[in-house]
Amino acid sequence: MENPQEYYRQCGAMTAIDTRAAEPGAFPRGIAALCELVHGLLIHRDMASFAYGVTLSEERINDAHLRPIGEILARIRALDGRPLTVARAPGDRMAAVCRHFSLMLCAILRRQGVAARARCGFGAYFTPGRFEDHWVCEYWNADKARWILVDAQLDAVQREILPVDFDPLDVPRDRFIVAGEAWQMCRTGRAEAGRFGLSFVPGLRGAWFIAGNVVRDLAALNGMEMLPWDVWGVMPMGDDGLLDGGKSALLDRAAAAATLAGDSALTEIREVYEDDRLRVPAMVFNALRQAPEAIAPQVLS
């Protein structure tokens, strides 16, 4: 069986950092320092105005559609040519969403030889009583011999605004629910599916939304950290009724594999992902742009 720590130390197509973007030794060491670096490079596009006083142009907002870390770092350097270790003013940071914060931390950790992976699921610390669509980074802490969740998005500004009563560098498992766990909770009646999604956008919640995140989390565990609004394969769109015809059974298997995500689960994570209904195809549907988008062949290989 492939060693999980070794597997998740390897950079995939989405997390490969070109030496032209940053020298191997340029980034600081330590989770706290790396999160601070990420905070100085990215700004959450949906919080820019009310939290940071920054008005983003449509062009800047569209930066959140960038997928690979190479394109993200290139865009950051295009906005401000200084070294990546120099924190930008909020208005000079690249517009991003939670997935980009998690991807960047994951990419740097892998570059430093630390096993890490981006996780798609739901945060219980944004809206009371709700589980909001969210991504975090998970890394292997060798000293503690366990995987630890890190929310690289939560800077000092956001921690003042949000009801965060825990250390973002070690997010409790009941505060961030990985997508597979959310699916299992709802399938067994332990939670209501309508509490999972995006509470501030009408219609974006329910079992179909959880199902989409199960597929995205499984893809991320296989080195394909897609956008939160990328849609493909078995993912239903906006209708819980589309979860019949064998889809639920397939999602049960995917959720079980992705939820375990431990040393004994890697083989199953890799095997279930080989199903064409779950694997990222050459063309995905960007739900925000309402358009199909091609995934470069070198990214898929």
For each residue, the residues with C-beta under 8 A, 3 or more apart:
1: 266 267
2: 6 7 266 267 270
3: 6 7
4: 7 8 115 262 263 265 266
5: 8 9 115 140
6: 2 3 9 10 115
7: 2 3 4 10 115 266
8: 4 5 110 115 116 117 140
9: 5 6 110 113 114 115 116
10: 6 7 110 223
11: 15 16 17 107 110 111
12: 15 16 223 224 225
13: 16 68 223 224 298 299 300 301
14: 67 68 69 103 107 223 224 225 226 299
15: 11 12 68 69 103 106 107 110 223 225
16: 11 12 13 68 69 70 107
17: 11 21 22 69 70 73 107 108 111
18: 21 70 73
19: 22 23 24
20:
21: 17 18 70 73 74 77 84
22: 17 19 26 27 73 83 84
23: 19 26
24: 19 111
25:
26: 22 23 83 84 85
27: 22 34 37 84 85 108 111 112
28: 33 34 37 85
29: 33 34 112
30: 33 34
31: 34 35 139 150 169
32: 35 36 169
33: 28 29 30 36 37
34: 27 28 29 30 31 37 38 105 108 109 152
35: 31 32 38 39 105 150 152 155 168 169
36: 32 33 39 40 87
37: 27 28 33 34 40 41 84 85 87 108
38: 34 35 41 42 101 104 105 152
39: 35 36 42 87 152 155
40: 36 37 86 87 88 93
41: 37 38 76 84 87 88 93 94 104
42: 38 39 76 93 94 95 96 100 101 104
43: 47 48 52 54 90 91 93 94 95 96
44: 47 48 51 95 96 97 98 101 153 158
45: 48 56 60 61 63 64 95 96 97
46: 97
47: 43 44 50 51 52 158 161
48: 43 44 45 51 52 54 55 56 90 95
49: 52 53 54 55 56
50: 47
51: 44 47 48 157 158 161
52: 43 47 48 49 90 91 157
53: 49 90
54: 43 48 49 90 91
55: 48 49
56: 45 48 49 60 61 95
57: 60 61
58: 61 62
59: 62 63
60: 45 56 57 63 94 95
61: 45 56 57 58 64 95
62: 58 59 65 95
63: 45 59 60 66 75 94 95 96
64: 45 61 95 96 97 100 227
65: 62 227 286 288 289
66: 63 71 72 75 100
67: 14 71 225 226 227 299
68: 13 14 15 16 71 72 299
69: 14 15 16 17 72 73 103 104 107
70: 16 17 18 21 73 74
71: 66 67 68 74 75
72: 66 68 69 75 76 94 96 100 103 104
73: 17 18 21 22 69 70 76 77 84
74: 21 70 71 77 78
75: 63 66 71 72 78 79 94
76: 41 42 72 73 79 80 84 88 93 94
77: 21 73 74 80 81 84
78: 74 75 81
79: 75 76 88 92 93 94
80: 76 77 86 88 92
81: 77 78
82: 86 88
83: 22 26 86
84: 21 22 26 27 37 41 73 76 77
85: 26 27 28 37
86: 40 80 82 83
87: 36 37 39 40 41
88: 40 41 76 79 80 82 92 93
89: 92 93
90: 43 48 52 53 54 93
91: 43 52 54
92: 79 80 88 89
93: 40 41 42 43 76 79 88 89 90 96
94: 41 42 43 60 63 72 75 76 79 100
95: 42 43 44 45 48 56 60 61 62 63 64
96: 42 43 44 45 63 64 72 93 99 100 101
97: 44 45 46 64 100 101 135 228
98: 44 101 102 134 135 136 153 228
99: 96 102 103 118 120 135 225 227 228
100: 42 64 66 72 94 96 97 103 104
101: 38 42 44 96 97 98 104 105 135 137 151 152 153
102: 98 99 105 106 118 119 135 136 137 152 153 225
103: 14 15 69 72 99 100 106 107 118 135 137 225
104: 38 41 42 69 72 100 101 107 108 152
105: 34 35 38 101 102 108 109 116 137 150 152
106: 15 102 103 109 110 116 117 118 137 139 225
107: 11 14 15 16 17 69 103 104 110 111
108: 17 27 34 37 104 105 111 112
109: 34 105 106 112 114 115 116 137 139
110: 8 9 10 11 15 106 107 113 114 115 116
111: 11 17 24 27 107 108
112: 27 29 108 109
113: 9 110
114: 9 109 110 139 140
115: 4 5 6 7 8 9 109 110 139 140
116: 8 9 105 106 109 110 137 138 139 140
117: 8 106 137 138 139 220 221 261
118: 99 102 103 106 135 136 137 138 220 225
119: 102 135 136 137 138 149 176 178 217 220 261
120: 99 135 178 179 213 216 217 220 228
121: 134 135 136 176 177 178 179 181 182 213 217
122: 131 132 133 134 176 177 179 182 196 210 213
123: 126 131 132 134 136 151 175 176 177
124: 130 131 132 174 175 176 177
125: 162 163 164 165 166 175 176
126: 123 130 132 134 162
127: 130 132 199 200
128: 163
129: 195
130: 124 126 127 195 196 199
131: 122 123 124 177 182 191 195 196 197
132: 122 123 124 126 127 197 198 199
133: 122 196 197 198 204 209 213 228
134: 98 121 122 123 126 176
135: 97 98 99 101 102 103 118 119 120 121 228
136: 98 102 118 119 121 123 149 150 151 152 171 176
137: 101 102 103 105 106 109 116 117 118 119 149 150 151 152
138: 116 117 118 119 147 148 149 150 261
139: 31 106 109 114 115 116 117 147 148 150
140: 5 8 114 115 116 146 147 148
141: 144 145 146 147 148
142: 145
143:
144: 141 148
145: 141 142
146: 140 141
147: 138 139 140 141 261 262
148: 138 139 140 141 144 169 170 171
149: 119 136 137 138 170 171 172 173 176
150: 31 35 105 136 137 138 139 168 169 170 171
151: 101 123 136 137 154 168 171 176
152: 34 35 38 39 101 102 104 105 136 137 168
153: 44 98 101 102 158
154: 151 158 159 162 164 168
155: 35 39 158 159
156: 159 160
157: 51 52 160 161
158: 44 47 51 153 154 155 161 162 164
159: 154 155 156 162 164 168
160: 156 157
161: 47 51 157 158
162: 125 126 154 158 159
163: 125 128
164: 125 154 158 159 168
165: 125
166: 125 170 171 172 175
167: 170 171
168: 35 150 151 152 154 159 164 171
169: 31 32 35 148 150
170: 148 149 150 166 167
171: 136 148 149 150 151 166 167 168 175 176
172: 149 166 175 176
173: 149 176 177
174: 124 177
175: 123 124 125 166 171 172
176: 119 121 122 123 124 125 134 136 149 151 171 172 173
177: 121 122 123 124 131 173 174 181 182 185
178: 119 120 121 181 182 217 258 259 261
179: 120 121 122 182 183 210 213 214 216 217 255 258
180: 183 184 214 217 218 254 255 256 257 258 259 261
181: 121 177 178 184 185 255 259
182: 121 122 131 177 178 179 185 186 191 196 210 213 214
183: 179 180 186 187 207 210 211 214 251 252 255 259
184: 180 181 187 188 190 255 256 259
185: 177 181 182 188 190 191
186: 182 183 189 190 191 192 193 196 207 210
187: 183 184 248 252 255
188: 184 185
189: 186
190: 184 185 186
191: 131 182 185 186 195 196
192: 186 195
193: 186 196 205 206 207 210 240
194: 197 205 206
195: 129 130 131 191 192 205
196: 122 130 131 133 182 186 191 193 205 206 209 210
197: 131 132 133 194 201 204 205 206 209 210
198: 132 133 201 204 205 209
199: 127 130 132 205
200: 127
201: 197 198 204
202:
203: 238
204: 133 197 198 201 209
205: 193 194 195 196 197 198 199 209
206: 193 194 196 197 209 210 240
207: 183 186 193 210 211 240 243
208: 211 212 235 236 237 238 239 240 242 243
209: 133 196 197 198 204 205 206 212 213
210: 122 179 182 183 186 193 196 197 206 207 213 214
211: 183 207 208 214 215 234 235 236 243 247 251
212: 208 209 215 216 231 235 236
213: 120 121 122 133 179 182 209 210 216 217
214: 179 180 182 183 210 211 217 218 251 254 255 258
215: 211 212 218 219 232 233 234 235 251 254 278
216: 120 179 212 213 219 220 226 228 230
217: 119 120 121 178 179 180 213 214 220 221 258
218: 180 214 215 221 222 254 257 258 269 272 273 278
219: 215 216 222 224 225 226 273 278 279 280
220: 117 118 119 120 216 217 223 224 225 226
221: 117 217 218 258 261 269 273
222: 218 219 269 270 273 279
223: 10 12 13 14 15 220
224: 12 13 14 219 220 280 299
225: 12 14 15 67 99 102 103 106 118 219 220
226: 14 67 216 219 220 230 280 284
227: 64 65 67 99 230 286
228: 97 98 99 120 133 135 216
229: 286 287 288
230: 216 226 227 284 285 286 287 293
231: 212 235 237 284 285 286 287
232: 215 235 280 281 283 284 285
233: 215 276 277 278 279 281
234: 211 215 247 250 251 277 278
235: 208 211 212 215 231 232
236: 208 211 212 239 240 242 243 247
237: 208 231 242 287
238: 203 208
239: 208 236 242
240: 193 206 207 208 236 243
241: 244
242: 208 236 237 239 247
243: 207 208 211 236 240 247 248 251
244: 241 247 248
245:
246: 249 250
247: 211 234 236 242 243 244 250 251 277
248: 187 243 244 251 252
249: 246 252 253
250: 234 246 247 253 254 275 277 278
251: 183 211 214 215 234 243 247 248 254 255
252: 183 187 248 249 255 256
253: 249 250 256 257 272
254: 180 214 215 218 250 251 257 258 272 278
255: 179 180 181 183 184 187 214 251 252 258 259
256: 180 184 252 253 259 260 268
257: 180 218 253 254 260 261 265 268 269 272
258: 178 179 180 214 217 218 221 254 255 261 269
259: 178 180 181 183 184 255 256
260: 256 257 264 265 268
261: 117 119 138 147 178 180 221 257 258 265 269
262: 4 147 265
263: 4 266
264: 260 267
265: 4 257 260 261 262 268 269
266: 1 2 4 7 263 269 270
267: 1 2 264 270 271
268: 256 257 260 265 271 272
269: 218 221 222 257 258 261 265 266 272 273
270: 2 222 266 267 273 274
271: 267 268 274
272: 218 253 254 257 268 269 275 278
273: 218 219 221 222 269 270 278 279
274: 270 271 278 279
275: 250 272 278 279
276: 233 279 281
277: 233 234 247 250
278: 215 218 219 233 234 250 254 272 273 274 275
279: 219 222 233 273 274 275 276
280: 219 224 226 232 284 295 300
281: 232 233 276 284 295 300
282: 294 295 297 300
283: 232 292 293 294 295
284: 226 230 231 232 280 281 292 293 295
285: 230 231 232 291 292 293
286: 65 227 229 230 231 289 290 291 292 293
287: 229 230 231 237 290
288: 65 229
289: 65 286 293
290: 286 287
291: 285 286
292: 283 284 285 286
293: 230 283 284 285 286 289
294: 282 283
295: 280 281 282 283 284 299 300
296: 299 300
297: 282 300 301
298: 13 301
299: 13 14 67 68 224 295 296
300: 13 280 281 282 295 296 297
301: 13 297 298
